[in-house]
């Protein structure tokens, strides 16, 4: 996780020499033992392609060297989707942040996720949660999710399964 997180920062921090911050902004992420989820806002035509190529190549080279192996590391190509509606956008962030629920321990404290940063805990300079958190900024329920008073209540208490909304 440490190396993958380092690479995310390397490619997404504006201050990094290899930064792609002018091409993509990371909105949410969760690194799991056998896969990862990232939600990015693409600012340039090929931003996501450049990010995924850089991450995939760098991490594969590290992993292959570290474990004395060769060949591809990732199975198939990554899944990318254009987000066209606000509910889909918000449910995708919720789905990403709920991913660690089946792991041992308190999923809210999972260290390889942007969720704690959304709740005001971790400060991650290369993460941009504002486009999502802005939906829950006011102290009244969101028009889209009338029972959710905050992003935290939307993630933790909202009754509808985000997988259904995402067509998973």
Secondary structure, 3 states (H helix, E strand, C coil): CHHHHHHHHHHHCCCCCCCCCCCEEEEEEEECCCCEEEEEEECCCCHHHHHHHHHHHHHHHHHHHHCCCCCCCCCCCCCCCCCCCHHHHHHHHHHHHHHHHHCCCCHHHCCCECHHHHCCCCCCCCECCHHHHHHHCCCCCCCCCCCCCCHHHHHHHCCCCHHHHHCC
